[in-house]
Amino acid sequence: MRYDGNAAETPAVYCPFVQTLSQRGGDVQVKDLLGMPDFGIRMLTSDPAALERTVRWTFTTDLPDPSRYIAGGELVITGLMWRRSAQDSAIFVKAVCDSGAAALAAGEGLLGHIPDDLVEACERRGLPLLAIPDSVSFGDVTEFLVGRVSGDRIAALNSSLTRQRQLLTAVAEGRALDELAVHTTRETGMQCLIFTATGRRLVVEANPFSDSEVDSLTRRALSAERLPATVDLDGGRTYSIFGIGASLSTRAMRWFLAVAGDFESFTPAIADAFGQLASIAALDRARREEGRLVRREIADQAVRLLEEDWSRTETVVRLRQAGVDPDQPLVVISASFVGRGDMHELLRTVLSDTLTSFGGGCVGGGSKGDIVGIVSTRGSDIVPILRTRLRRLAAGIGRSRLVVGVSAEVTGSALEGAIHAARHAAAVAQSSDRQVAVVAAGDLDSALSLVSILPDRVRREYAQRVLGPVLAYDADSGLVETLREFLAHGGSWNRTAEVLHVHLNTVRYRIKRIEELLGRDLGSTTDRLDVFLALQSVGTTEASA
């Protein structure tokens, strides 16, 4: 049975992919039976690869069609009582083979030999056929296999329990999650990564993943129909992605574990090792979530008090309790989903997750239906980090749109104004075509930056209305190029002529022709600004096309 990432899980330590894979139990192979000198078992079919087949149990039968009792992976043992004619062999072998048996063992006691028609039927089906001498009882063979399989399963269980105790002890001693992940990687020889839906990496030591590879991992984790799922990274590397924690929660709120290789080929030992790591990660995540829920009410109060009156002593106290030092440079973030009022918990989670890299800060509900984050950036530019991480969520939020505004860096009483600035930037972001749009207040300090964040359609229409006649006329006349250089050099005739390597009168003629086509005076500040912004819009839309 394969784990369906959309099925219900029990919380915390349940690790479905390990439970599935570990059911493989101990690996007893066909060659192990041939290697027992006391048995004298011989292989009658010719495929050498059959020696590597894994036998997980035994089933003894003399029914003509035993298929209903074969689950798969068994060594089917028969005394040939079902055989009345050569045709019976083909029917019996087909039933055994189609049921997924690992091999067939036939006793020589009834006939004194194994009939050729049975050997031929097994050869045609690719089913390994073993001959059990008359001197060996079926019970002895079964006892051998049961002992080996049970012993291996008990050993695997003991190893699993030992590993789990070691990991839990390490957690109790305060070892970080990334230490445990590195330990598991060294133990198994397989690289792994624990990451969130925004691509925040919880395992950082010896981390070989680039940002583009994390993009691929998060996109696959959020968009896969079910988990676990595989993804191919650069260099032909395959990774398997598993969900951590209850799958009933929204994918964008979960953690994920990526392990090198295809999960279908994992041995039980490998699956168990990473399963224990996933269990510990689930416990760690639950512990962090409990802490966040405890601080949630304080964060909500801090944001509401800041909106109402910065000057109140209670406001400063609540901000400090929420993890914000008003004396430090701070940035305010306003985030909301367009047209969706039921996704506040998702917003809280992903914004808190993103701000963790900056020490956490305060994330609370705002009075305008948004989620407000207040964080010290510690001298870093938070905007590109927000854009990178939040845009990774696009695959996990369906058709919803996430708009985010970011204030400039402020301190103290300026925080109140920073909330308004962040919300204004978020309002501008709402006009964007992007599914996840992040706009900083600093992007809005010039007319050019305002135009640059408008939707492509709006910029194209504006450019066409202002410059349409020149764009249609231009062809090889050089009007657009001349206009661009003329505006870039502050309306200097001489400098424009030098840059374009044309005569001064050529520049004068072209500018006059442009003014005639547009019906504008490029000596006017207003007209020059309109034309400049339209010209920049042409370049911006071409660049984004």
Secondary structure, DSSP 8 states (H G I E B T S, - for coil): ----TTS---STT--HHHHHHHTT---EEHHHHHT-TTT--EE-S--GGGGG-EE-EEEE---S--GGG--SSEEEEE-STT-SSHHHHHHHHHHHHHTT-SEEEEESTTTSS--HHHHHHHHHHT--EEEE-TTS-HHHHHHHHHHHHHHHHHHHHHHHHHHHHHHHHHHHTT--HHHHHHHHHHHHT--EEEEETT--BS--TT----HHHHHHHHHHHHH-SSSSEEEEEGGGEEEEEEEES-TTS-GGG-EEEEEES-GGG--HHHHHHHHHHHHHHHHHHHHHHHHHHHHHHHHHHHHHHHHH-TTSHHHHHHHHHTT--TTS-BEEEEEEEET-SS-HHHHHHHHHHHHGGGT--EEEE-TTS-EEEEE--TTS-HHHHHHHHHHGGGGGSTT-EEEEEE---B-TTHHHHHHHHHHHHHHHHTTSS-SEEEEEGGGGSSHHHHHHTS-HHHHHHHHHHHHHHHHHHHTTS-HHHHHHHHHHTTT-HHHHHHHHT--HHHHHHHHHHHHHHHT--TTSHHHHHHHHHHHHHHHHHHHH-
